[in-house]
C-alpha cells in the first residue's frame, strides 16, 4: 500500500522488468509474494483444526496424513517469507519528501480540533468555531476532490477573524509531532522488551552487536 503511495519502495534491480504491459511500473513483487505466502500459511491452520474437530481426541490416521502435509508446508512457507522479508528490508527505499507531501495534504483536517481549542483560548465560542471549521473543511475538501487544487484549510482559518490565530501559532499547532501520540514510547518499549531479548538470545548466530535503546 505504501509503495502504491510512492512513500517506500522495495529493492528494484537495474534491469528488472516492473510490468510486462506497463514499462514504467515497479510492481512490488517481493511484497506481493510475502502476502501470498502469508495467506497460504494462515489457511493451513484450518486443516488441522477440522481434523481435531472430528477425531474425538483420538489419534487417527487422518491426523497423521494431515499433519505430514500441513506442518512442514507451514514451516517451509514461513521460512520463505522471512528470506524474502530480509531481502526487502535490506534494500528498502524511503521517499521522505512524498511522506511529507501526504502529511501536509491531510494534516490540516486532522488538526481541526486543535484549531478549535486554540480559537477558544483566544475568546471564541466553541460551538460557533465548530460550525465555522466544519464549513471551511467542507469547502477545502471540495477544492481538493472536485477541482484538484491544494488543501487551503490553513489559509481559510488564518483569514477567519473568529479564530484569531496568528500564523506562527498555527504552525505550532500543525507540527506533525503533535499527532503521533505514544508511538515513540511504544516503539522503544517494543524494541527493548520484545525484539532485544530475541536478538540477544541468537546474537552468536546472527553476528549482531545488540543496542536497540531509542
N, C-alpha and C positions, 0 to 999 in steps of 0.2 A: 504493500500500500504506500509506504513512504517512497519507494522507487517510482511509483506512478506519479507522486507529487514532486518528483525530482529533488527530494531532500537528501536522499542517500542513494548509493549505487553499489551493487556487489562487484567483485573483480570482473574485468572485461578484457579479454586478450586482444592484442593489437589487430590480429586478422580474424577475430571471431565474428561470425555472422549473427546479427541480432535478430533478424526475422527473414524467413525465406521470401516473404511477399513485400515487406516494407524495410528497405535497406537502412533507413535512419534509426530504426528501433533498437533498443537494447533490452531484450526480454530478460527478466530476472530468472533465468533457467535454474540456477542453483537453489535459489529460494523456493521456486515452484517445486523442485524435486524434493526438497525438505518437507514442504507442505503435503505433497502426495504420499511420501513415505510415512509421515506422521499420521495421516488418516488411515493408512494401512495398518500401522501398529495399534491404533485405537480400536480398529474394527476387530482385531484378533482377540481382544478381551471378551467379546460377546460369545465366541465359540466355546471356550471352556466353561463359561457361565451357563450356557444351555445344557452342557453335559452334566454339570453339577446339579442342575435343577431336576434332572430325571433319574439320577443314579441312586438316590436314597442313601447317600453316604457310603455306598459300597464301591470298591474299585473294580470297575468292569472294563472290558476290552475297548469300549467306545472312548473311555477316558484315556487309555494308553495311546490309541491311534490319534486322538485329537491332540494330545499334548506333544506328541512326536512331531507334529506339524506346527502348531501354533507357538510353542515356546521357542524353538530355535529360530523360526522366522522372525519372531518379535525381537530377539536379541540381535540378529544379523541386520535387520532393518534399522534398529536403533543405532547400531554401530555405524551404518552408512550415513545416517542423519548427522551424527557427531563429526564424522570425517568431512562431510560437505560443509557443516556449520563452521568448523575450524578454517576451512578454505575461504568461506565468505568473510568471516571476521578478520582474517589475516590481511585481506586486501580491501576492506570496506572503505568506501569514499563518502565523506560527509560534505554536503554543499551548504555551508553555513549561511551564505547570502540568501539562498532560497528559503531556508528556515526562517531567517529574519524577515523576509518579504511576507511570508504567510502570517507570521506573528503580527506584523504591522497591519495587515489587512483585517485580522479578526480581533485583535486586542481591544480596539475601541468598544466593540459590542460587549466583550467580557467585562469591561471596566465601568459599565453604566451604573452599577450600584455604588461604586466608589465615587463616581461623579456626583451622584445624588447626595451622598453623605457629605461630600466636600461643599456642595451648594447649601446644604442645611447648616453647616458650620458657619457659613457666611451670611446667615439670616434668612435663607429661603424656606418656603413651606414644602415639606416632603411630598405631600400629595400633588401639589402643583408641579413640582420638579419631576415627579414620576411621570405625570402625563406629558409634560414637555419632552422628556427624554424618550418616551415611547414614540411620540410623533417624529422627533428628529431621527430616531433609529429606523423607523419605517421608511422615511424619505431617503436616508443614506443607503439602506438596503435596496431600495428601488433603483437608485443610481447604479449600484454595483451589478445587480442582477438583470435589470431591463435595459440599461444604457451602456453597460460595460465600463463605467467610469470608476475611479478610485473611491475608496471609502472616505467620505468627508465629514463623518460624525464629529470628529475632534474640532474641526473648523466651525461647525454649527454650534457646538457647545460654547466655544470661545466667543462667538458672535452674539450669543443669547445673554442679555444682561441679567436675566433672572437667576442664572447660576453664579455670576460674579466670581468666576475663577480666572486667574491670570495664567498666561502661557507657561511660565516656569513651574507653577504649582501643578498644572495639568500634566506636565512632563513627569513629575514625581509620581503622580497617580498612575500614569501609564507605563511605569517601569515594569518590565515583564517579570522581574524578580518578586513582585508583589503577588504573583498569581501561581507560584509553584508550590505553595503550601509546605507540607512536611517532607517533600521529595528529597532534599539533600540529607536530612536526618535519617529518613528511611533507607536511602541508598547506603549511607555509612553503616547503619546497623546491619543491613543485609550482607554487606561485604565482610564486616568484622565477625558477625555471628554465624553466618551460613557458608559463605564462599571460602573465607580464610581457613577455617578448620579442615575443610576438604583438601585444599591446596597444600596445607602443611602436612597432612597425612600422606600425600603422594608426592611430596617435594622431590624425593630422590628419583622418582620415575620421570617426572616432567622437567626436572632441572631448573626450578624457579627459586629465586630469592624472594620470599613472601613478605610483602609490605603493602597491605591494602588500606591502611588507615587514610581516610579522606581528610 
